[in-house]
Amino acid sequence: MASLIDRTSVVTGNSLSHRRALLALGGGNAVEWYDWMVYGLLASYIGPLYFPSGNSVSETMSALAVFAVGFAARPLGAIVFGTLADRIGRRAVMLFSIGTMVLSSLAIALLPTHASIGVWAGVILLVSRILQGLSTGIEAPLNSAYIVELAPEGKTARFGSVISVYVQAGIVGASLVCFLTTSVVAPDAMASWGWRIPFAVGAVGGLIFLWMRRALPETLHADGDKPAEPARVGQVWAEVWRHRLALLTIIFVVAGAQALNYTWATGLPNLARTVHHENPDTVFLVSTIAGIGVAALYPLVGRLADHNRISRTFIVSRLAVVPLIFIVLAYQQPGMAVFTVVMLVGAPVLAFTMGLYNTVAATLMPTSCRVTGVGLGYAIGVAGFGGTAPYLLLWLQDLGAAWAFPVYGAVLCLLSVLLYVLVLRRGAVRVGN
């Protein structure tokens, strides 16, 4: 509904160009996702060094459990820093977010192992992941809100798809750097210290985009109607409560997307390396190729959504995911050919799912509580359903109930569509309906 559109394009005239703003915003987002995904991809190397038990599957699952715990910190990051972004502005919080990720990634790169400092190694690793969880808990929803407020009329999905390309660049970059590292570093050295290289690369990249983000414009009061004092915390949360159905919708919109994302990005690669003992170099290569395919499709997804309406494109594409997710059942036995097919067939599914969900989530909340509402919904959706997906995939596989995982993913997708249709019919979708 036109009356509900509450954003203004703030990058005009002599201010920062759209292209430079998207580079600073998206590049920082790419680093965030790179740093976050590197840990998941290297879990099979990290586990034996920080959680030694003598069983490779158990060690990897312990490392993945820490991966999941990091997701649990996301709601706190969304609550605390999302509220701050809705009270004082977006820019300062974005700088804090990427700065925290840089410091925690550097800490992991330099962290002594269990053999050197005992259980403290695992504790410090856990704390570092919690800090990364706080950072990513606000980064993704803040970027989503910022894009909806930044984009010119009729280009919301396209701008959102550009950010999705950067996100995918971070994910692909993580796979690519891991692949190059395992290709250059000998297996014994990789298991000992080589796994630290990708974390160091991420820390350096983060510093570059931290500097670039200093020039981003503020969008909270882009119309110049800035209040005498920031909104009170209670006012922000009262707005979130007023839009509680939209909040519930955001949770499941995010849950369906992230369950698929982490299944393909970390769950299947770890299943291939740990359970089926596939060659790590080849697994990383296939993951990288699949990721590039997803990124290449994002601009098309954005254009289609702006042309055909964001709401319609979201509903149709999310329903199409339901039967396609069952392709994971094809990879029950070792075999790189089948693994490759599953990963590549999943690419277009992921492109439509991941290319729209952030934009869709941000259109469900008004400017006054957008970052808080989207951040809380995003954090709960990712923590409850995304971060646990790799663990759940391996666990159900180990129990002989692999069929249950795609059923679980399909139910999440169907619930997201049902809730979105309810919100849409109530006229609460602010852009692209």
TORTORVEX-585080 format. One record per residue: residue in three letters; x, y, z of N, C-alpha, C in turn. Coordinates in pm, whole numbers, padded with zeros to 5 digits, always signed. Each point is the difference from the previous one (the first is absolute). Layout:
N
ALAXYZXYZXYZ ...
// end
This chain:
433
MET+00084-00119+00000-00084+00119+00000+00088+00124+00000 ALA-00029+00089-00090+00087+00116-00017+00008+00084+00127 SER-00111+00007+00076+00000+00082+00120+00091-00054+00108 LEU+00038-00123-00012+00083-00063+00103+00147+00002-00036 ILE+00034+00046-00116+00141+00004-00038+00067+00113+00077 ASP+00100-00036+00084+00054+00097+00095+00150+00013-00011 ARG+00052-00004-00121+00145+00015-00014+00029+00112-00098 THR+00121+00050+00007+00045+00108-00088+00136-00036-00054 SER+00022+00024-00129+00135-00022-00053+00089+00111+00049 VAL+00104-00036+00078+00082+00101+00067+00132+00025-00069 VAL+00029-00073-00105+00128+00017-00067-00023+00078-00129 THR+00001+00129+00011-00028+00085-00115+00095+00118-00001 GLY-00006+00075-00110+00076+00123-00009+00148-00020+00024 ASN+00054+00076+00096+00143-00004+00029+00037-00106+00102 SER-00098-00075+00049+00031-00103+00099+00061-00121-00069 LEU+00031-00101+00081+00063-00121-00051-00084-00063-00110 SER+00062-00043-00111-00074-00062-00110-00057-00135+00044 HIS-00105-00042-00072-00059-00129+00030+00103-00112-00012 ARG+00083+00008-00103+00097-00107-00023+00100-00011+00115 ARG+00052+00115+00045+00097-00002+00109-00065-00040+00132 ALA-00124+00043+00020-00071-00037+00123-00024-00151+00003 LEU-00040-00056-00115-00022-00145-00005+00130-00077+00018 LEU+00112+00054-00050+00129-00066+00019+00040-00003+00147 ALA-00014+00114+00066+00036+00007+00142-00092-00088+00084 LEU-00128+00006-00029-00098-00079+00074+00015-00147-00030 GLY+00000-00034-00130+00008-00141-00040+00134-00063+00030 GLY+00108+00076-00019+00132-00055+00028+00015-00038+00146 GLY-00051+00086+00089+00003-00033+00142-00083-00122+00031 ASN-00115-00010-00066-00086-00117+00018+00070-00126-00049 ALA+00073+00011-00111+00074-00115-00053+00104-00050+00100 VAL+00070+00094+00063+00100-00037+00099-00064-00068+00119 GLU-00115+00053+00043-00071-00061+00112-00033-00146-00031 TRP-00056-00024-00118-00039-00136-00036+00121-00088-00026 TYR+00104+00058-00057+00124-00076-00020+00051-00052+00134 ASP+00015+00091+00096+00054-00038+00131-00090-00103+00068 TRP-00130+00020-00014-00094-00091+00065+00006-00140-00062 MET+00007-00007-00133-00004-00128-00070+00131-00076+00008 VAL+00112+00071+00010+00129-00067+00007+00003-00099+00116 TYR-00054+00040+00111-00001-00090+00116-00076-00129-00032 GLY-00118+00013-00060-00078-00120-00033+00073-00090-00098 LEU+00066+00058-00099+00071-00079-00100+00123-00069+00058 LEU+00060+00059+00103+00122-00056+00059-00028-00075+00130 ALA-00126-00030+00026-00035-00067+00125+00072-00133+00017 SER+00020-00072-00109+00066-00131+00009+00147+00013+00036 TYR+00060+00118-00022+00138+00026+00041+00005+00054+00143 ILE-00097+00083+00033-00003+00064+00132-00035-00098+00111 GLY-00093-00089-00027-00047-00094+00102+00111-00077+00071 PRO+00090-00070-00072+00105-00078+00067+00096+00084+00083 LEU+00019+00128-00037+00096+00085+00070-00057+00062+00127 TYR-00131+00021+00004-00061+00068+00114-00094-00089+00080 PHE-00046-00109-00060-00090-00093+00070+00045-00145-00026 PRO+00124-00035+00034+00052-00134-00033-00075-00111+00074 SER-00037-00103-00075-00070-00114+00061+00043-00133-00061 GLY+00074+00007-00112+00042-00123-00066-00097-00049-00105 ASN-00117+00064-00013-00100-00038-00100-00025+00119-00091 SER+00031-00014-00129-00006+00113-00093-00140+00058-00013 VAL-00103-00089-00002-00137+00049-00012-00039+00079+00125 SER+00035-00055+00118-00032+00068+00126+00070+00134+00010 GLU+00127+00006-00040+00075+00125+00006-00059+00106-00092 THR-00039-00042-00121-00060+00093-00095-00135+00049+00051 MET-00078-00090+00058-00131+00039+00052+00013+00094+00120 SER+00108-00016+00080+00025+00094+00110+00031+00139-00055 ALA+00082+00005-00105+00031+00129-00063-00125+00062-00061 LEU-00087-00083-00060-00125+00050-00057-00096+00045+00109 ALA+00008-00062+00118-00083+00044+00112+00038+00143+00040 VAL+00130+00030+00000+00045+00137+00027-00050+00093-00110 PHE-00001-00050-00124-00055+00074-00113-00145+00038+00028 ALA-00076-00097+00054-00141+00025+00031-00015+00096+00118 VAL+00087-00011+00101-00006+00089+00116+00020+00145-00043 GLY+00088+00022-00098+00019+00136-00050-00130+00060-00050 PHE-00085-00085-00056-00129+00048-00048-00089+00044+00116 ALA+00017-00065+00116-00083+00035+00116+00026+00142+00047 ALA+00117+00055-00030+00032+00138+00039-00067+00101-00093 ARG-00050-00045-00113-00057+00094-00096-00122+00075+00053 PRO-00093-00067+00071-00113+00077+00052+00044+00113+00093 LEU+00103-00024+00083+00048+00105+00090+00057+00117-00081 GLY+00077-00031-00103+00053+00106-00086-00111+00080-00065 ALA-00104-00072-00045-00113+00067-00065-00076+00088+00098 ILE-00022-00051+00122-00077+00074+00100+00072+00127+00043 VAL+00128-00017+00037+00076+00113+00054+00034+00102-00108 PHE+00063-00048-00107+00051+00093-00101-00105+00039-00103 GLY-00101-00086-00019-00111+00038-00087-00077+00117+00061 THR-00026-00009+00129-00068+00111+00068+00082+00128-00009 LEU+00131-00013+00017+00088+00116-00010-00006+00063-00139 ALA-00001-00085-00105-00006+00049-00138-00131+00073-00027 ASP-00110-00044+00063-00129+00067-00019-00013+00125+00085 ARG+00088+00014+00098-00005+00119+00086+00094+00110-00049 ILE+00126-00035-00028+00099+00104-00031+00047+00001-00145 GLY-00026-00108-00074+00042-00003-00140+00066-00129-00042 ARG+00013-00020-00131+00050-00127-00056+00153-00005-00008 ARG+00063+00111-00035+00141+00000-00039+00094-00044+00111 ALA-00015+00055+00121+00090-00032+00111-00006-00148+00035 VAL-00119-00056-00007-00016-00142+00034+00064-00088-00106 MET-00007+00044-00127+00066-00077-00106+00151-00004+00019 LEU+00058+00110+00045+00144+00004+00025+00037-00091+00115 PHE-00081+00000+00104+00026-00088+00114-00007-00147-00042 SER-00098-00033-00082-00022-00138-00041+00121-00060-00070 ILE+00050+00070-00101+00113-00055-00074+00128+00004+00083 GLY+00014+00100+00088+00117+00007+00086+00008-00119+00095 THR-00114-00040+00055-00004-00115+00090+00037-00128-00074 MET-00048-00014-00123+00031-00119-00079+00149-00008-00031 VAL+00062+00112-00032+00143+00002-00028+00080-00047+00121 LEU-00031+00052+00117+00074-00035+00121-00017-00147+00037 SER-00122-00053-00009-00022-00140+00037+00063-00096-00100 SER+00001+00035-00129+00063-00086-00100+00151-00003+00021 LEU+00057+00114+00033+00143+00006+00029+00034-00083+00124 ALA-00088+00003+00099+00022-00079+00121+00003-00150-00030 ILE-00093-00046-00086-00003-00142-00037+00125-00038-00078 ALA+00045+00090-00089+00119-00028-00079+00124-00019+00087 LEU+00004+00066+00115+00118-00005+00087-00019-00089+00123 LEU-00114-00061+00015-00035-00072+00123+00081-00129+00020 PRO+00067-00016+00116+00069-00127+00030-00099-00116+00008 THR+00047-00122-00018-00087-00117-00002-00015-00063+00139 HIS-00081-00103+00008-00022-00074+00125+00131-00056+00054 ALA+00089-00042-00089+00127-00056+00043+00087+00103+00071 SER-00022+00129-00028+00081+00107+00059-00059+00055+00129 ILE-00130+00027+00001-00061+00066+00116-00120-00076+00056 GLY-00018-00125-00041-00107-00082+00055-00139+00048-00038 VAL-00093-00015+00096-00140+00030-00030-00023+00147-00032 TRP+00093+00088+00041-00016+00142-00030-00001+00027-00150 ALA+00063-00088-00076-00001+00017-00145-00143-00007-00053 GLY-00075-00100+00046-00140-00012-00041-00086+00113+00051 VAL+00030+00046+00122-00077+00111+00059+00019+00128-00081 ILE+00127+00032-00031+00029+00122-00075-00060-00009-00141 LEU+00007-00119-00060-00061-00020-00131-00150+00026+00007 LEU-00063-00050+00105-00143+00020+00018-00034+00148+00016 VAL+00079+00071+00082-00023+00143+00021+00015+00077-00132 SER+00102-00038-00078+00021+00066-00129-00120-00021-00092 ARG-00055-00120+00001-00116-00028-00084-00123+00075+00050 ILE-00011+00016+00131-00112+00077+00055+00009+00146-00045 LEU+00122+00056+00003+00019+00137-00049-00036+00011-00147 GLN+00038-00102-00078-00037+00001-00142-00151-00012-00016 GLY-00063-00075+00092-00145-00010-00003-00068+00133+00028 LEU+00054+00075+00097-00052+00134+00029+00013+00090-00122 SER+00114-00011-00068+00025+00083-00117-00095-00034-00114 THR-00009-00128-00035-00087-00039-00110-00147+00012+00037 GLY-00029-00001+00131-00138+00015+00043-00058+00134-00041 ILE+00085+00102-00010-00048+00131-00041+00036+00032-00146 GLU+00109-00056-00050+00048+00037-00134-00103-00026-00110 ALA-00051-00121-00008-00091-00034-00109-00131+00079+00005 PRO-00069+00006+00114-00125+00078+00003+00023+00149-00020 LEU+00111+00052+00052+00030+00142-00018+00024+00032-00147 ASN+00072-00088-00070+00020+00018-00143-00131-00007-00076 SER-00086-00093+00039-00130-00014-00068-00084+00126+00016 ALA-00005+00051+00124-00076+00123+00025+00060+00118-00076 TYR+00131+00008+00001+00069+00111-00066-00028+00001-00150 ILE-00001-00118-00061-00025-00009-00144-00141+00044-00035 VAL-00099-00041+00079-00138+00040-00026-00013+00152+00009 GLU+00075+00061+00090-00004+00145+00017+00086+00074-00103 LEU+00098-00068-00054+00094+00061-00095-00049-00007-00145 ALA-00065-00110-00035-00032-00029-00141-00103+00096-00058 PRO+00018+00042-00126-00101+00081-00069-00128-00081-00020 GLU-00111+00067-00017-00128-00066-00020+00006-00094-00119 GLY-00050-00122+00017-00005-00099-00108+00127-00080-00018 LYS+00102+00025+00085+00126-00074-00013+00040-00068+00131 THR-00096-00018+00087+00030-00057+00131+00061-00140-00011 ALA-00065-00087-00077+00049-00137-00011+00135-00005-00072 ARG+00018+00090-00099+00127+00003-00072+00115+00041+00093 PHE-00023+00101+00082+00103+00041+00095+00024-00112+00102 GLY-00108-00062+00043+00015-00111+00093+00077-00115-00061 SER-00021-00023-00131+00072-00109-00066+00149+00030-00013 VAL+00034+00129-00014+00142+00037-00005+00067-00035+00133 ILE-00067+00031+00110+00055-00035+00131+00009-00152+00013 SER-00097-00071-00055+00005-00147+00004+00119-00053-00078 VAL+00036+00069-00110+00119-00039-00075+00124+00014+00088 TYR+00007+00109+00074+00114+00019+00090+00002-00107+00109 VAL-00118-00030+00054-00008-00105+00101+00053-00131-00056 GLN-00046-00032-00123+00044-00124-00063+00149+00006-00032 ALA+00049+00119-00032+00143+00015-00024+00078-00035+00126 GLY-00054+00038+00116+00064-00036+00125-00003-00149+00024 ILE-00114-00062-00029-00013-00145+00018+00091-00075-00098 VAL-00004+00043-00128+00086-00063-00100+00146+00027+00031 GLY+00029+00122+00045+00137+00034+00036+00052-00091+00110 ALA-00087-00033+00095+00041-00091+00107+00036-00137-00058 SER-00085-00052-00088+00028-00130-00063+00126+00006-00085 LEU+00015+00111-00076+00114+00013-00089+00132+00009+00077 VAL+00002+00083+00104+00123+00013+00079+00034-00131+00070 CYS-00103-00070+00049+00025-00132+00061+00054-00098-00102 PHE-00056+00003-00122+00047-00089-00107+00145+00031-00036 LEU+00030+00128-00019+00137+00038-00035+00098-00035+00112 THR-00044+00019+00123+00088-00031+00113+00029-00149+00008 THR-00105-00082-00015+00022-00145+00006+00080-00050-00120 SER-00008+00074-00111+00076-00039-00120+00148+00030+00014 VAL+00031+00110+00069+00140+00045+00013+00069-00058+00122 VAL-00073-00010+00109+00058-00046+00127-00013-00152+00010 ALA+00106-00065+00042+00000-00146+00015-00105-00042+00103 PRO-00059-00121-00014-00106-00044+00090+00037+00009+00148 ASP+00120-00045+00037+00041+00005+00141+00010+00144+00049 ALA+00056+00087-00084+00014+00141+00037-00137+00067+00006 MET-00090-00041-00089-00135+00056+00001-00070-00033+00131 ALA+00013-00123+00044-00063-00044+00124+00063+00068+00121 SER+00127+00037-00011+00072+00059+00112-00020+00152+00009 TRP+00031+00072-00111-00007+00146+00004-00060+00064-00125 GLY-00004-00073-00110-00046+00059-00126-00143+00050+00004 TRP-00084-00062+00083-00140+00041+00009-00015+00144+00052 ARG+00106+00053+00062-00006+00136+00054+00006+00107-00110 ILE+00055-00035-00114+00021+00097-00109-00131+00066-00044 PRO-00107-00077-00027-00125+00065-00042-00055+00100+00102 PHE+00019-00026+00129-00047+00094+00102+00079+00130-00006 ALA+00131-00011-00021+00084+00120-00011-00038+00083-00122 VAL-00029-00067-00111-00043+00069-00122-00128+00080+00026 GLY-00093-00060+00071-00125+00069+00031+00020+00123+00087 ALA+00091-00008+00096+00026+00114+00088+00055+00118-00079 VAL+00089-00027-00093+00059+00107-00082-00108+00064-00089 GLY-00082-00083-00064-00107+00052-00085-00098+00085+00079 GLY-00028-00041+00123-00091+00076+00084+00049+00140+00030 LEU+00129+00014+00021+00058+00132+00027-00022+00096-00117 ILE+00011-00052-00123-00017+00083-00120-00142+00056-00007 PHE-00100-00087+00020-00138+00046-00013-00047+00077+00123 LEU+00064-00022+00114-00028+00082+00117+00034+00145-00031 TRP+00112+00023-00066+00041+00135-00039-00097+00060-00102 MET-00045-00082-00097-00090+00049-00104-00137+00039+00055 ARG-00046-00069+00102-00133+00026+00053-00012+00134+00072 ARG+00111+00061+00029-00005+00128+00071-00075+00107-00081 ALA-00006-00014-00133-00062+00101-00086-00148-00026-00029 LEU-00056-00109+00055-00140-00031-00030-00094+00104+00062 PRO-00106+00037-00072-00095+00098+00054-00094-00064+00102 GLU-00062+00082+00081-00099-00048+00097-00137-00003-00066 THR-00080-00105+00026-00132-00013-00063-00115+00004+00100 LEU+00027-00002+00130-00109-00004+00098-00088+00124-00010 HIS+00063+00118-00014-00075+00126-00013+00040+00069-00129 ALA-00010-00075-00111+00044+00050-00130-00084+00117-00049 ASP-00125+00010+00051-00086+00109-00045+00028+00131+00075 GLY+00099-00003+00090+00037+00121+00074-00085+00025+00123 ASP-00102-00083+00023-00089+00018+00115+00056-00073+00122 LYS+00115+00043+00047+00067-00065+00112-00057+00053+00131 PRO-00042-00089+00091-00057+00046+00127+00106+00064+00090 ALA-00047+00075+00098+00093+00067+00091+00083-00100+00078 GLU-00058-00111+00038+00074-00106+00067-00036-00134-00061 PRO+00090-00100+00014-00026-00132-00058-00127-00062+00060 ALA-00061-00086-00078-00118-00072+00049+00038-00083+00122 ARG-00093-00013+00092+00026-00080+00119-00005-00149-00036 VAL+00070-00080+00080+00002-00144-00023-00141-00057+00002 GLY-00079+00047+00096-00137-00049+00011-00083+00030-00123 GLN+00024+00116-00061-00075+00036-00121+00032-00095-00115 VAL+00130-00031-00015+00041-00092-00107-00065-00136+00018 TRP+00005-00051+00123-00054-00135+00024-00152-00003-00004 ALA-00063+00111+00033-00146+00006-00014-00039-00012-00147 GLU+00081+00060-00089-00025-00011-00143+00020-00145-00048 VAL+00105-00065+00050+00024-00140-00037-00118-00087+00042 TRP-00049+00022+00123-00113-00080+00050-00125+00025-00084 ARG-00018+00125-00042-00117+00033-00083+00004-00077-00131 HIS+00120-00037-00046+00015-00072-00126+00047-00144+00026 ARG-00054-00063+00102+00046-00134+00042-00027-00108-00103 LEU-00108+00010-00077-00024-00100-00104+00107+00011-00108 ALA+00039+00122-00033+00108+00021-00096+00130-00058+00054 LEU+00024+00016+00130+00120-00056+00063+00001-00152-00013 LEU-00112-00064+00027-00008-00145-00013+00024-00042-00145 THR-00053+00078-00092+00021-00029-00143+00147+00009-00036 ILE+00067+00104+00048+00143+00016-00028+00078-00120+00051 ILE-00033-00050+00119+00070-00115+00056-00003-00118-00096 PHE-00118-00029-00056-00009-00118-00087+00045+00028-00143 VAL-00009+00124-00045+00060+00036-00130+00151-00026+00005 VAL+00062+00043+00110+00143-00020+00020+00032-00147+00024 ALA-00081-00067+00080+00026-00140+00034+00005-00089-00124 GLY-00097+00016-00089-00002-00082-00122+00121+00024-00086 ALA+00040+00128-00013+00115+00033-00084+00130-00050+00060 GLN+00020+00024+00130+00127-00034+00062+00018-00149+00024 ALA-00109-00073+00020+00012-00145+00012+00057-00058-00130 LEU-00048+00051-00114+00053-00043-00129+00143+00048-00019 ASN+00025+00126+00035+00131+00058-00020+00108-00080+00072 TYR-00020-00027+00128+00103-00069+00076+00007-00149-00032 THR-00107-00054-00053+00006-00138-00046+00098-00012-00116 TRP-00013+00091-00097+00088-00005-00118+00139+00057+00028 ALA+00007+00104+00082+00127+00068+00020+00093-00073+00096 THR-00055-00064+00104+00087-00068+00098-00042-00143+00029 GLY-00131-00027+00004-00046-00133+00035+00046-00108-00097 LEU-00033+00018-00128+00038-00099-00101+00151-00013-00017 PRO+00078+00112-00004+00146-00015-00008+00059-00075+00119 ASN-00049+00026+00122+00051-00072+00117-00043-00146-00002 LEU-00121-00027-00050-00045-00138-00017+00091-00074-00097 ALA+00036+00068-00109+00087-00061-00101+00138-00031+00056 ARG+00058+00093+00075+00137-00019+00049+00007-00095+00120 THR-00096+00013+00092+00009-00073+00126-00063-00139-00006 VAL-00121-00010-00053-00072-00127-00002+00038-00084-00121 HIS+00006+00064-00117+00028-00075-00124+00147+00006-00040 HIS+00081+00076+00075+00146+00005-00020+00040+00036-00144 GLU-00071+00100-00055+00035+00048-00133+00128+00086+00008 ASN+00065+00022-00114+00121+00081-00005-00033+00146+00034 PRO+00066+00059+00104-00033+00136+00041+00018+00103-00111 ASP+00107-00013-00080+00024+00095-00108-00118+00003-00097 THR-00048-00119-00037-00110-00009-00096-00129+00053+00059 VAL-00022-00029+00128-00121+00048+00067-00003+00153+00001 PHE+00113+00063+00037+00007+00145+00001-00019+00057-00141 LEU+00055-00066-00100-00012+00047-00138-00145-00002-00045 VAL-00069-00112+00025-00141-00012-00039-00085+00104+00074 SER+00028+00020+00130-00074+00099+00078+00020+00140-00059 THR+00121+00028-00043+00030+00131-00059-00075+00020-00131 ILE+00001-00101-00086-00070+00009-00129-00149+00020+00021 ALA-00058-00076+00094-00143+00014+00029-00031+00140+00051 GLY+00088+00053+00086-00020+00134+00053+00006+00107-00107 ILE+00090-00016-00095+00009+00095-00111-00128-00004-00083 GLY-00055-00119-00020-00125-00013-00074-00114+00074+00069 VAL-00005-00011+00133-00103+00072+00076+00015+00150-00018 ALA+00123+00051+00017+00025+00143-00012-00036+00053-00138 ALA+00029-00079-00104-00027+00044-00137-00149+00017-00025 LEU-00083-00072+00074-00145+00007-00020-00067+00111+00079 TYR+00066+00054+00100-00063+00101+00086-00052+00123-00077 PRO+00078+00060-00091-00053+00117-00073-00129-00032-00076 LEU-00007-00120-00058-00122-00041-00070-00117-00009+00098 VAL+00025-00054+00118-00105-00011+00101-00052+00139+00036 GLY+00092+00096+00021-00041+00135+00035-00084+00067-00109 ARG+00042-00014-00125-00074+00060-00111-00139-00061-00015 LEU-00007-00133+00012-00130-00067-00010-00094+00045+00111 ALA+00055+00014+00121-00083+00039+00114-00053+00143-00016 ASP+00084+00093-00045-00045+00137-00021-00102+00009-00114 HIS+00017-00083-00100-00090+00002-00115-00134-00066+00031 ASN+00002-00110+00074-00121-00078+00026-00058+00018+00140 ARG+00054+00091+00076-00033+00025+00140+00076-00096+00091 ILE+00056+00058+00103+00080-00077+00095-00085-00107+00067 SER-00122+00035+00039-00086-00095+00072-00030-00123-00083 ARG-00037+00021-00126-00034-00114-00087+00122-00088-00026 THR+00114+00062-00027+00121-00077-00027+00041-00081+00122 PHE-00011+00059+00118+00035-00071+00122-00089-00123+00020 ILE-00129+00018-00012-00093-00111+00025+00024-00115-00098 VAL+00011+00032-00129+00019-00105-00101+00133-00072+00019 SER+00106+00075+00022+00132-00062+00013+00012-00082+00128 ARG-00060+00048+00109+00008-00075+00126-00080-00131-00008 LEU-00113+00002-00069-00076-00124-00020+00077-00099-00087 ALA+00077+00052-00097+00077-00087-00089+00113-00071+00075 VAL+00044+00058+00112+00107-00060+00079-00045-00133+00062 VAL-00127-00010+00034-00051-00114+00077+00035-00135-00064 PRO-00032-00023-00127+00040-00130-00058+00149-00011-00027 LEU+00065+00113-00031+00140-00007-00041+00096-00031+00115 ILE-00039+00031+00123+00089-00026+00112+00024-00149+00022 PHE-00088-00083-00052+00015-00145+00020+00116-00059-00079 ILE+00066+00083-00083+00115-00050-00074+00114-00038+00094 VAL+00001+00051+00124+00108-00035+00093+00000-00150+00028 LEU-00115-00067-00018-00007-00144+00025+00080-00081-00102 ALA+00037+00063-00111+00079-00072-00102+00141-00029+00049 TYR+00050+00080+00096+00139-00017+00046+00002-00077+00132 GLN-00020-00131-00010+00000-00088+00117+00124-00087+00009 GLN+00075-00009-00109+00119-00083-00006+00115+00083-00058 PRO+00126-00042+00027+00114+00074-00058-00008+00005-00152 GLY+00045+00109-00057+00000+00016-00145+00000+00147-00037 MET+00111+00047-00053+00012+00141-00032-00094+00042-00112 ALA-00034-00091-00089-00090+00034-00110-00137+00039+00054 VAL-00053-00081+00092-00131+00029+00057+00006+00127+00085 PHE+00107+00014+00077+00017+00122+00081-00002+00124-00089 THR+00070-00006-00112+00007+00113-00092-00137+00033-00057 VAL-00075-00101-00040-00134+00021-00055-00090+00066+00103 VAL+00002-00051+00124-00084+00056+00106+00036+00146+00026 MET+00129+00030+00005+00042+00137+00026-00039+00095-00113 LEU+00015-00044-00125-00028+00087-00115-00150+00016-00025 VAL-00078-00105+00020-00144+00011-00015-00058+00093+00107 GLY+00065+00000+00116-00046+00087+00107+00028+00147-00025 ALA+00089+00033-00094+00039+00139-00024-00118+00091-00036 PRO-00082-00034-00101-00112+00090-00031-00104+00006+00112 VAL-00015-00109+00074-00092+00000+00113+00046+00103+00104 LEU+00129-00006+00030+00057+00094+00097-00006+00144-00051 ALA+00019+00020-00130+00001+00135-00055-00133+00070+00023 PHE-00111-00067-00027-00130+00062+00020-00037+00010+00147 THR+00048-00094+00081-00031+00004+00143+00080+00108+00071 MET+00132-00001-00022+00088+00095+00068-00004+00139-00063 GLY-00035+00008-00128+00000+00128-00069-00113+00092+00041 LEU-00105-00055+00062-00117+00081+00033-00029+00013+00149 TYR+00044-00095+00081-00051-00005+00137+00035+00124+00082 ASN+00120+00056-00018+00037+00119+00075-00089+00119-00035 THR-00023+00019-00129-00084+00111-00045-00143-00019+00048 VAL-00050-00122-00012-00136-00030+00045-00014+00031+00149 ALA+00096-00043+00080-00005+00022+00144-00004+00150+00033 ALA+00084+00078-00069+00009+00144+00029-00126+00076-00040 THR-00077-00052-00096-00122+00069-00042-00115-00020+00099 LEU+00018-00085+00100-00108-00032+00093-00002+00089+00124 MET+00100+00087+00016+00007+00087+00118+00011+00147-00042 PRO-00059+00091+00079+00013+00144-00028+00139+00049+00039 THR+00039+00117-00050+00133+00055+00026+00029+00013+00149 SER-00099+00039+00078+00021+00029+00142+00049-00119+00081 CYS-00028-00121-00045+00046-00119+00074+00054-00107-00095 ARG+00040+00042-00119+00036-00095-00105+00120-00086+00038 VAL+00107+00060+00047+00121-00079+00030-00025-00093+00119 THR-00070+00049+00101-00029-00083+00117-00088-00118-00037 GLY-00109+00027-00072-00092-00107-00037+00062-00100-00094 VAL+00065+00050-00105+00064-00091-00095+00116-00073+00068 GLY+00076+00072+00083+00113-00062+00068-00043-00111+00093 LEU-00104+00024+00080-00047-00104+00092-00054-00120-00076 GLY-00083+00026-00102-00054-00109-00080+00109-00077-00072 TYR+00097+00074-00054+00112-00062-00071+00081-00087+00095 ALA+00032+00054+00117+00084-00072+00095-00067-00129+00049 ILE-00128+00009+00033-00071-00119+00047-00010-00104-00112 GLY-00029+00047-00122-00011-00092-00113+00130-00069-00031 VAL+00110+00075+00001+00130-00059-00030+00048-00088+00114 ALA-00013+00049+00125+00049-00076+00115-00077-00130+00017 GLY-00132+00007-00017-00081-00119+00023-00001-00099-00114 PHE+00016+00050-00124-00019-00088-00115+00115-00002-00099 GLY+00083+00106-00002+00112+00004-00093+00126-00062+00056 GLY+00044+00051+00116+00123-00049+00059-00006-00146+00042 THR-00119-00049+00030-00015-00139+00040-00012-00096-00119 ALA-00019+00052-00120-00023-00085-00118+00114-00097-00028 PRO+00129+00045-00002+00108-00096-00026+00006-00112+00104 TYR-00018+00037+00127+00002-00101+00107-00116-00098-00019 LEU-00119+00054-00027-00119-00083-00018+00016-00094-00118 LEU+00059+00049-00109+00021-00083-00118+00088-00119+00031 LEU+00114+00025+00068+00092-00108+00034-00062-00094+00104 TRP-00071+00056+00095-00061-00080+00107-00105-00095-00056 LEU-00090+00050-00085-00103-00085-00059+00060-00104-00093 GLN+00107+00038-00070+00071-00095-00085+00056-00114+00085 ASP+00059+00036+00114+00059-00099+00089-00107-00092+00061 LEU-00120+00052+00021-00109-00079+00056-00071-00087-00104 GLY+00035+00019-00127-00067-00073-00106-00135+00058-00036 ALA-00023+00128+00034-00127+00066-00028+00023+00122-00089 ALA+00082-00017-00102+00034+00112-00088-00123+00062-00065 TRP-00104-00079-00021-00123+00048-00064-00067+00114+00079 ALA+00024+00002+00132-00068+00099+00084+00050+00142-00024 PHE+00124+00014-00046+00054+00135-00016-00070+00079-00111 PRO-00017-00054-00121-00072+00079-00101-00146+00026+00037 VAL-00062-00092+00075-00136+00024+00047-00003+00122+00091 TYR+00098+00006+00089+00015+00113+00091+00016+00131-00079 GLY+00086+00001-00100+00022+00120-00081-00125+00040-00076 ALA-00072-00098-00053-00122+00029-00076-00107+00064+00089 VAL-00012-00049+00123-00099+00055+00094+00032+00146+00032 LEU+00129+00031+00021+00040+00138+00025-00041+00092-00115 CYS+00024-00045-00123-00033+00081-00118-00151+00022-00012 LEU-00078-00103+00025-00146+00013-00009-00054+00094+00106 LEU+00054-00008+00121-00043+00091+00106+00032+00145-00034 SER+00116+00022-00062+00038+00137-00035-00097+00060-00103 VAL-00044-00081-00095-00095+00048-00101-00135+00030+00064 LEU-00047-00090+00086-00129+00019+00066-00003+00130+00080 LEU+00102+00023+00080+00005+00122+00082+00013+00125-00087 TYR+00081-00009-00105+00018+00117-00088-00132+00038-00067 VAL-00076-00098-00045-00129+00027-00064-00095+00068+00099 LEU+00002-00045+00126-00085+00063+00102+00037+00147+00018 VAL+00129+00029+00010+00045+00138+00018-00031+00084-00124 LEU+00019-00059-00117-00027+00070-00126-00147+00039-00010 ARG-00088-00089+00037-00143+00027-00008-00044+00107+00099 ARG+00077+00017+00106-00031+00105+00098+00059+00134-00038 GLY+00067+00005-00116+00055+00126-00049+00123+00049+00071 ALA+00076-00092+00060+00116+00040+00080+00131-00014-00074 VAL-00002-00035-00131+00122-00007-00079+00024+00137-00061 ARG+00111+00063+00034+00021+00141-00030+00059+00029-00137 VAL+00069-00094-00058+00063+00021-00130-00016-00127-00082 GLY-00029+00016-00131+00001-00114-00091-00120-00092+00009 ASN-00114+00051+00048-00117-00086+00012-00092+00012-00120 
// end
